[in-house]
Amino acid sequence: MSYLEYTVKTTPSGLRKVLYLNWPLAILVLAVACVGFLMLYSVSGGSMQPWAEAQMKRFGLGYAMMFFVAMIPIYFWRNIAGLAYAVSLLLLIMVEFFGSVGMGAQRWIDLGFIRLQPSELMKLSLVMVLAAYYDWLPLERTSRPLWVFLPVLITMIPVLLVLRQPDLGTSLLLIATGGLMMLLAGVHWAYFAAVAAAGIGLVTAVFQSRGTEWQLLADYQYRRIDTFLDPSTDPLGAGYHITQSKIALGSGGWTGRGFMQGTQSRLNFLPEKHTDFIFTTLAEEFGFIGGISLLGLYTLIIVFCIVSALNNRDRFAALLSLGVATTFFLFFAVNMSMVMGLAPVVGVPLPLVSYGGSAMLVLLLGFGLVQSAHVHRPR
């Protein structure tokens, strides 16, 4: 009996699939989304409009899609991984010619009922195609140069397209996702050490070249670096966002000012309070306890994904679950680091909490794939 025949024969059906769902993961995802609804209600001044109601409708659609995806056998998702990557790549190319422009960037395709951001879809497609690639590749070839170059190429093609939009934050997340997938698949650590050494050398060269004839960056890019390292050098300009964010974080204290009592957000000192900087609103209103509670929910989601992957004997399913967990981790780690001044402001939303459609729907699709891997794992 072939592996595919065995998988089809052992695939659960009917009510058994529902019973096999990873229900703790589904409940945790719902709990985090409810935190988002609460915060969007708060930042709109105690109204369901314009953000909370729309977010709830999108989540309802995405949550239903998550369960639908979970019911489909995992071998189906393995078979279409290459197609999903190709479609995402095509959509990224279409953005170049037909994309909608917003906030100085051309990142979206307007479908009428939703503005789709293909770069978000690529995050999930990249995980799928790399998981399928390493499931197909024999283990003894994982660290051979040719077979290391191919996943690097698969990762860098969409990265270059996203950089043209421009979207530095998503580009960095794609690079990190690709690199971590390679690490999880067993690529030798020496490749990563070489990349790290090259990165350190490049950063050193960038700083050493400042003010010389061979300066590597433009003057305004160096000013952005100065602002990141010390926002007080331009408190009303480039450093305004992060300065106001730190004020909001600090004013929350241990227990916060109370629900809908945050002065920074209610008086509109806090920029992008419903999207990228929504975590600072939560920290101001619910304090350190509220912030660490949300971080605890995120951590539990990661743990359940990892446990599901470790208990799965199917290599594609395990790598896929770990890849979705990695993508989810990078989302909230970068966002929280950004609003706390530990990383540059690059425009990464807080997963399942920030207002937005594409990122949330893609994440819910990703959790649907994790559920599919969990439901259809060999037993």
Protein Blocks (a to p, Z undefined) as FASTA:
>chain_A
ZZklmmmmmpcehjllmmmpcfklmmmmmmmmmmmmmmmmmmnoopabfklmmmmmmmmm
mmmmmmmmmmpcfklmmmmmmmmmmmmmmmmmmmmmmpcceehiafbccehjaccdfklm
mmmmmmmmmmmmmmmpcfklmmgmklmmmmmmmmmmmmmmmmmmpcfklmmmmmmmmmmm
mmmnopafklmmmmmmmmmmmmmmmmmmgopaklfbdfklmmmmmmmmmmmlmmmlmmmm
mmmmmmmmmmnmmnonbehiafklmnomaghklmmmmmmmmmmmnommlmmmmmmmmmmm
mmmmmmmmmmpcbfklmmmmmmmmmmmmmmmmmmmmmmnopaccehiacehkagcfklmm
mmmmmmmmmmmmmmmgcZZ
